[in-house]
Amino acid sequence: MSRREGPNTILCAGLCEPEGPVALADGSVALVEMGAERASVTLVAADGRRRALASPGGRPTGLAIDGDDHFWVAGGGDCLLRIAPDGRVVMRLDGDGQGPFLYPNDLAFGPDGLLYMSDSGMRRGDLLVGPDLRQDFARADYDGRLFAIDPVRGTVVRRLQTGLRFANGVAFGPDDALYYTETLTGRIYRQEIGLAPEVFAQVSEEDPADRFRGPDGMAFDADGRLFCAIYGEGRVAVVDGSGAVLPAIATNGDRPTNVAFRVRDAELLITEVQFGTIERVAAAAPGLPLHLPSSGR
């Protein structure tokens, strides 16, 4: 599909359903390409050239990087994978003691060194009828979950939440609290570890029956603002530290999936699947530094 003209410049085009961007210190961007013809972990150089690092299979949807430069991939074959810098899969986790993962989606390392991962709560095969989304998707029985995972042992430590209606984006704020999105309610939640969650912001309509849309991946800037891709609505929601929704950032395509900040520059990167691009937007502040613990190997 050709790229629609829009307000944002393009770092890279020709990507196959890009998601999970992580900006690297050398100016490149790591991401996953979800489309079946690639299903890859991909590196995009500062000049926009792409190369596949690994092809984990399945439908990879989320990506995080640890302090040892290992890539943690959610969704490769309904698993969590750890991939070495040379592209080898060195760990695979497919569930906890209570059962298998259903649809691993997004992930982020926390200040405690654990990896936090969302599971959307329904296997992709159950969400589709052939190539199309099932008509009752807004009323379907989801069991979205949040997991805390020990990256050294490669085991689930605990389930933080269950019963979410398509659990999606995961990020940690400057207050060290966990923030996560529930796509079909349009909500972003805030949860201090060990305490009950609270609704932080309502950034999209609840139960959108017309089409699949709502909050997806997100990232914080250094000033405490939260930037959240709103899939299906062609925008990135911006929320201040109090939960107030600020003016949104328009995207060139209607289906932004996630956002990331450059490591050193005040620039926001947006993955967008309608046109298969990484969009670039000048930002008012650099990104909040990510937690990069060692996986111990």
Backbone torsions as a table, in degrees:
resi	resn	phi	psi	omega
1	MET	NA	133.0	-179.2
2	SER	-71.9	153.9	-176.9
3	ARG	-77.6	132.4	174.5
4	ARG	-77.2	140.4	174.7
5	GLU	-65.1	140.7	-178.9
6	GLY	-157.7	-174.8	-174.0
7	PRO	-75.9	-16.2	-170.1
8	ASN	-107.0	144.8	175.1
9	THR	-78.5	164.8	-173.9
10	ILE	-114.8	126.8	173.4
11	LEU	-81.9	-43.3	-176.5
12	CYS	-149.3	137.4	175.3
13	ALA	-119.7	173.0	178.0
14	GLY	79.4	16.2	177.8
15	LEU	-84.0	153.8	-175.0
16	CYS	-105.0	89.5	-178.5
17	GLU	56.9	66.9	-177.0
18	PRO	-72.5	147.1	179.5
19	GLU	-154.7	168.9	169.1
20	GLY	59.7	44.7	-177.3
21	PRO	-68.4	140.7	172.7
22	VAL	-134.1	119.3	178.4
23	ALA	-79.1	133.6	-177.6
24	LEU	-103.5	160.9	-173.7
25	ALA	-65.0	-25.7	-178.8
26	ASP	-84.3	6.4	179.0
27	GLY	94.5	-8.3	177.9
28	SER	-85.2	171.5	-180.0
29	VAL	-129.5	128.8	172.3
30	ALA	-96.7	144.2	177.8
31	LEU	-158.1	176.0	172.0
32	VAL	-113.4	147.9	172.0
33	GLU	-109.5	114.6	-170.2
34	MET	-79.3	-25.5	-174.4
35	GLY	-58.3	142.3	-173.2
36	ALA	-60.9	-29.2	-178.3
37	GLU	-71.3	-14.7	175.1
38	ARG	-123.0	-56.0	-179.6
39	ALA	44.6	57.5	-168.1
40	SER	-127.7	160.6	161.0
41	VAL	-92.4	124.3	-170.4
42	THR	-124.0	142.4	173.9
43	LEU	-110.0	129.9	177.7
44	VAL	-113.3	118.8	-178.7
45	ALA	-70.5	167.5	-178.3
46	ALA	-60.5	-25.3	178.8
47	ASP	-91.4	6.0	175.5
48	GLY	94.6	-5.1	177.9
49	ARG	-72.5	141.7	-178.7
50	ARG	-115.1	150.8	170.3
51	ARG	-148.2	143.2	178.9
52	ALA	-80.6	129.4	176.3
53	LEU	-90.0	-41.5	-177.3
54	ALA	-153.3	153.9	177.7
55	SER	-123.7	85.3	-173.8
56	PRO	-74.4	-10.9	-178.3
57	GLY	80.2	-175.2	-177.3
58	GLY	64.0	-141.6	177.1
59	ARG	-132.4	85.2	-179.8
60	PRO	-65.4	130.7	-174.0
61	THR	-123.7	-20.0	-177.2
62	GLY	-138.5	154.8	-176.8
63	LEU	-146.2	138.0	171.5
64	ALA	-140.8	157.2	-179.7
65	ILE	-125.1	138.0	179.9
66	ASP	-99.1	-177.0	-177.8
67	GLY	-72.4	-8.1	176.3
68	ASP	-101.8	13.3	-179.8
69	ASP	63.5	26.3	173.0
70	HIS	-90.2	147.2	-179.1
71	PHE	-100.0	129.2	176.8
72	TRP	-107.7	121.6	-170.7
73	VAL	-117.8	123.9	173.8
74	ALA	-93.6	134.4	170.4
75	GLY	100.3	-3.5	177.1
76	GLY	-72.5	98.6	-176.8
77	GLY	67.6	37.1	-178.3
78	ASP	58.9	30.3	-178.8
79	CYS	-126.6	168.7	163.8
80	LEU	-101.1	129.0	-178.6
81	LEU	-119.9	144.5	167.2
82	ARG	-111.1	127.0	-174.9
83	ILE	-119.6	128.1	180.0
84	ALA	-70.0	162.4	-179.6
85	PRO	-58.0	-22.8	178.4
86	ASP	-88.7	4.0	175.6
87	GLY	96.5	-1.6	179.7
88	ARG	-77.4	138.0	171.5
89	VAL	-79.4	117.9	-175.1
90	VAL	-112.9	-6.6	175.6
91	MET	-155.0	142.7	177.0
92	ARG	-137.6	129.3	178.7
93	LEU	-128.4	124.5	-174.6
94	ASP	-114.5	8.1	177.3
95	GLY	165.6	-169.3	176.5
96	ASP	-123.3	-169.4	-177.5
97	GLY	-67.4	-13.2	-179.5
98	GLN	-97.1	-5.5	178.8
99	GLY	147.0	178.1	-177.8
100	PRO	-78.3	159.2	167.9
101	PHE	-65.8	151.4	179.0
102	LEU	-100.8	-50.3	-177.3
103	TYR	-155.3	74.0	178.5
104	PRO	-53.0	135.7	-169.6
105	ASN	-123.6	-64.3	-174.6
106	ASP	-136.6	165.7	-175.6
107	LEU	-160.3	155.2	178.9
108	ALA	-157.1	143.9	174.3
109	PHE	-80.4	141.8	179.5
110	GLY	-99.4	172.4	179.2
111	PRO	-66.3	-16.4	178.0
112	ASP	-88.7	3.4	179.2
113	GLY	85.4	-5.1	177.5
114	LEU	-83.8	158.6	176.1
115	LEU	-101.3	128.1	-179.1
116	TYR	-108.4	126.3	-173.9
117	MET	-129.7	136.3	173.1
118	SER	-91.6	148.9	173.4
119	ASP	-126.9	118.3	-170.2
120	SER	-61.5	-26.4	170.7
121	GLY	105.1	8.1	174.6
122	MET	-157.7	133.1	178.1
123	ARG	-61.2	143.0	-176.9
124	ARG	-57.6	-37.6	179.5
125	GLY	-63.3	-26.4	177.8
126	ASP	-85.1	-16.8	-179.1
127	LEU	-86.1	-18.0	-175.6
128	LEU	-111.7	152.7	167.5
129	VAL	-119.6	102.0	-169.4
130	GLY	64.8	-131.9	178.8
131	PRO	-85.3	-4.1	-171.3
132	ASP	-106.8	151.5	175.3
133	LEU	-65.9	135.3	178.6
134	ARG	-59.7	145.1	-172.7
135	GLN	-65.4	-28.5	-178.4
136	ASP	-96.7	27.8	-174.8
137	PHE	-57.0	-33.7	-176.9
138	ALA	-72.6	-20.2	-178.3
139	ARG	-110.7	2.1	-175.6
140	ALA	-66.1	162.8	-175.1
141	ASP	-91.3	91.8	179.4
142	TYR	-90.7	149.5	171.4
143	ASP	-129.1	63.0	179.5
144	GLY	-64.6	141.5	-172.7
145	ARG	-135.3	161.3	170.7
146	LEU	-126.2	130.9	-179.0
147	PHE	-117.7	144.1	166.6
148	ALA	-104.9	128.7	-171.0
149	ILE	-126.1	134.3	174.6
150	ASP	-82.3	112.1	-176.1
151	PRO	-73.5	-20.3	179.3
152	VAL	-76.3	-47.6	-180.0
153	ARG	-83.2	-20.5	-178.0
154	GLY	69.7	39.3	-178.9
155	THR	-134.1	154.3	174.9
156	VAL	-75.3	128.7	177.8
157	VAL	-84.3	-43.7	-179.1
158	ARG	-166.5	160.6	168.1
159	ARG	-94.6	124.8	179.1
160	LEU	-86.5	-38.1	-177.9
161	GLN	-144.3	151.2	171.4
162	THR	-137.6	167.3	175.1
163	GLY	76.2	15.1	179.3
164	LEU	-77.2	149.2	-178.7
165	ARG	-92.5	83.0	-176.7
166	PHE	69.1	75.9	173.7
167	ALA	-63.3	139.7	-171.2
168	ASN	-140.5	-108.8	-171.5
169	GLY	-63.9	148.5	-179.2
170	VAL	-135.4	134.5	176.4
171	ALA	-156.6	157.2	173.5
172	PHE	-110.3	138.0	-177.2
173	GLY	-92.2	178.4	177.6
174	PRO	-66.1	-16.6	176.3
175	ASP	-89.2	6.6	-178.5
176	ASP	65.5	11.9	174.3
177	ALA	-83.3	156.2	176.8
178	LEU	-88.5	133.0	175.4
179	TYR	-118.6	137.5	178.8
180	TYR	-147.4	155.2	-178.0
181	THR	-106.2	147.9	173.9
182	GLU	-120.4	99.7	-165.8
183	THR	-57.6	-46.5	-171.2
184	LEU	-80.1	-8.4	170.7
185	THR	-101.0	-10.0	-178.9
186	GLY	74.8	16.5	-172.2
187	ARG	-106.2	150.0	164.7
188	ILE	-111.3	129.7	178.8
189	TYR	-105.5	152.0	172.5
190	ARG	-119.7	135.4	179.9
191	GLN	-143.3	118.3	168.5
192	GLU	-75.4	134.5	-174.9
193	ILE	-59.7	126.9	-178.2
194	GLY	94.6	-7.4	179.9
195	LEU	-117.7	172.2	179.9
196	ALA	-75.5	149.3	178.0
197	PRO	-75.4	161.0	174.8
198	GLU	-137.3	151.2	175.8
199	VAL	-71.2	123.0	-179.8
200	PHE	-91.4	-42.6	-178.8
201	ALA	-158.4	148.4	171.8
202	GLN	-105.3	111.9	-172.0
203	VAL	-114.4	-1.7	178.6
204	SER	-156.5	167.5	-179.6
205	GLU	-66.1	143.9	177.1
206	GLU	-81.3	140.4	177.4
207	ASP	50.7	64.8	-179.1
208	PRO	-76.0	100.3	-173.3
209	ALA	-78.2	-15.9	-174.9
210	ASP	-75.3	-37.6	179.8
211	ARG	-162.9	163.2	-180.0
212	PHE	-74.3	118.7	-179.3
213	ARG	-159.5	158.2	178.6
214	GLY	145.3	-176.0	-175.4
215	PRO	-66.6	138.6	-176.9
216	ASP	-123.6	-127.1	-176.3
217	GLY	-77.9	161.0	-173.5
218	MET	-153.9	166.3	178.4
219	ALA	-156.0	153.2	177.8
220	PHE	-99.7	148.4	167.4
221	ASP	-95.5	173.4	-174.2
222	ALA	-68.7	-15.8	177.6
223	ASP	-92.3	4.9	175.4
224	GLY	90.0	5.8	175.2
225	ARG	-81.4	142.8	179.6
226	LEU	-105.5	129.7	-179.6
227	PHE	-112.2	122.6	-173.3
228	CYS	-129.0	121.5	175.8
229	ALA	-66.7	131.6	177.4
230	ILE	-107.3	96.8	-176.9
231	TYR	-63.5	135.3	178.0
232	GLY	83.8	-2.5	-177.9
233	GLU	-123.8	1.1	173.9
234	GLY	63.5	40.6	-179.5
235	ARG	-157.9	161.8	170.3
236	VAL	-114.4	117.9	177.4
237	ALA	-73.6	144.8	177.3
238	VAL	-122.2	128.4	-175.1
239	VAL	-129.1	131.7	179.1
240	ASP	-82.3	178.5	-173.5
241	GLY	-64.3	-17.9	178.8
242	SER	-90.2	-6.2	-176.5
243	GLY	96.0	1.4	178.0
244	ALA	-74.5	134.5	-179.0
245	VAL	-85.1	124.9	-178.6
246	LEU	-98.2	174.0	177.0
247	PRO	-56.1	138.1	-175.4
248	ALA	-82.1	165.3	173.7
249	ILE	-102.2	122.5	178.1
250	ALA	-74.1	145.2	175.8
251	THR	-112.3	157.8	-179.1
252	ASN	-66.9	-38.3	179.2
253	GLY	-105.6	165.3	-176.8
254	ASP	-82.8	-11.6	-170.4
255	ARG	-123.1	62.3	172.6
256	PRO	-67.5	139.1	-176.9
257	THR	-108.6	-30.7	-173.0
258	ASN	-166.6	169.3	-179.1
259	VAL	-140.0	158.3	174.1
260	ALA	-155.0	155.1	176.1
261	PHE	-103.9	144.6	170.7
262	ARG	-56.9	152.0	-176.9
263	VAL	-67.6	-42.2	-174.2
264	ARG	-112.8	-20.4	-174.3
265	ASP	-106.4	155.8	176.0
266	ALA	-85.1	75.6	179.7
267	GLU	-139.4	131.8	178.6
268	LEU	-97.7	132.6	177.0
269	LEU	-108.2	135.5	-176.1
270	ILE	-126.7	122.1	172.2
271	THR	-85.5	137.6	-174.0
272	GLU	-140.3	125.8	-170.0
273	VAL	-93.7	-18.6	179.0
274	GLN	-60.1	-42.6	-179.2
275	PHE	-111.6	0.7	176.0
276	GLY	65.1	50.7	-173.9
277	THR	-131.5	165.5	162.3
278	ILE	-108.4	115.9	177.4
279	GLU	-91.0	150.4	-178.8
280	ARG	-119.9	134.9	179.8
281	VAL	-136.5	129.6	174.0
282	ALA	-64.4	136.5	-177.0
283	ALA	-115.2	159.9	-179.9
284	ALA	-78.8	-19.3	-177.8
285	ALA	-150.2	156.5	174.0
286	PRO	-70.4	173.5	-179.3
287	GLY	-78.1	155.9	171.6
288	LEU	-68.6	129.0	-179.5
289	PRO	-57.6	140.9	178.8
290	LEU	-81.2	155.8	172.8
291	HIS	-80.2	130.4	-175.3
292	LEU	-130.2	69.5	-179.1
293	PRO	-74.1	160.1	173.7
294	SER	-78.3	142.1	174.6
295	SER	-86.7	-1.1	173.3
296	GLY	80.1	14.5	-178.3
297	ARG	-139.4	NA	NA
